[in-house]
Amino acid sequence: MVVSRSFADLVGPGRVVVADGAMGTSLMAAGLPAGAAPDTWNLDPAGAAHVRATHRAHRAAGAAILLTNTFGANPVRLRLADGGEAAERAAAICAAGVALARAEADGALVAGSIGPTGVLLEPYGDLGVADATAAFAVQARALAEAGADLAWIETMTDLTEALAALDAVRSVAPDLPIVVTLAFEGARTIMGVAPGDAATRLAARGVAAAGANCGGGYESVERAIAGMRAAVPDLLLVAKANAGMPSAGADGRSTFPGTPADAAAHARRVVGLGASVVGGCCGSTPEHVAAIAGALRAG
């Protein structure tokens, strides 16, 4: 068994690191029903095999960081997805997610994925910050206890929610490195957060890295990385863009126009703008990850 390095070792000065691509895209291709919670497949033998296969393919493509299939595995989001049954299994889902990624990591880091709750926090919605923090703490504790190498808080649009997740991780695993990425649509997130403001706030809280993922695709991520770099020049930056802007098919599933060649070109551009970690989000297959890895190897 190959032992993974620490996050600090992996992303040392002057290095550019490849992260993985989309998990949900792969699982939907494998038969995950539209609208179902992908995280629950961690506890289903057939589903878990698909999760492992996705991790294995991303690792073979060159990813040095694998995100667990736990994006929505906090009790609030799971309750929305299935009426509450899976919410009681949040910790088990998270522990299984770490184990599945670790089984295919082969020296790659395993990052515990923590996505948003799926509901608006006060004052815009009914979920209190303390309740959100408690839900994230359930998830973060399970990921840390299962052996995740770092916490990866992603696809946040509300900086208050991102900070609640950060506080949750710190409360249960104070030594775990934390990465936080937000989803930008154009110049801001849909909740109005600007890249420079996010970078400044997150750097002040001592995150290991910050950045942009999902959102408006390659252009939005590149704009966000440039804004973050301008605001906090020494902050380690992460870019995980969608494979272009999606369109909905007749079956309700999204398709993404970005090709592996598009992903490679984006990787070169976003590294030039200051990113040190580059991967893919929705629509990004292992082929996209391999193209990113090839582009970064070529310089």
NORHUTA-V425990 format. One record per backbone hydrogen bond with DSSP energy under -1.0 kcal/mol. CO is the residue of the C=O (numbers start at 1). NH is the residue of the N-H. Records with the same first field share a line. If there is no record, write none. Layout:
CO=NH ; NH
This chain:
6=10
7=11
9=12
12=15
17=278
18=64
20=280
23=27
24=28
25=29
26=30
27=32
28=31
33=36
37=40
38=41
39=42
40=43
41=44
44=48
45=49
46=50
47=51
48=52
49=53
50=54
51=55
52=56
53=57
54=58
55=59
56=60
57=61
58=63
59=62
64=109
65=20
66=111
68=70
70=73
71=115
74=78
75=79
76=80
77=81
78=82
79=83
86=89
87=90
89=93
90=94
91=95
92=96
93=97
94=98
95=99
96=100
97=101
98=102
99=103
101=104
105=108
109=66
110=149 ; 150
111=68
112=152
114=154
120=127
121=124 ; 125
127=122
128=132
129=133
130=134
131=135
132=136
133=137
134=138
135=139
136=140
137=141
138=142
139=143
140=144
141=145
142=146
143=148
144=147
150=112
151=179
152=114
153=181
156=183
158=162
159=163
160=164
161=165
162=166
163=167
164=168
165=169
166=170
167=171
168=172
169=173
173=176
177=151
178=208 ; 209
179=153
180=211
181=156
182=213
184=216
185=188
188=185
189=192
193=189
194=198
195=199
196=200
197=201
198=202
199=203
200=204
202=207
203=206
209=180
210=238
211=182
212=240
214=217
217=221
218=222
219=223
220=224
221=225
222=226
223=227
224=228
225=229
226=230
227=231
228=232
232=235
236=210
237=276 ; 277
238=212
239=279
240=214
241=281
242=244
243=258
247=255
249=252
253=249
255=247
259=263
260=264
261=265
262=266
263=267
264=268
265=269
266=270
267=271
268=272
269=273
270=275
271=274
276=17
277=239
278=19
281=284
282=243
284=22
285=289
286=290
287=291
288=292
289=293
290=294
291=295
292=296
293=297
294=298
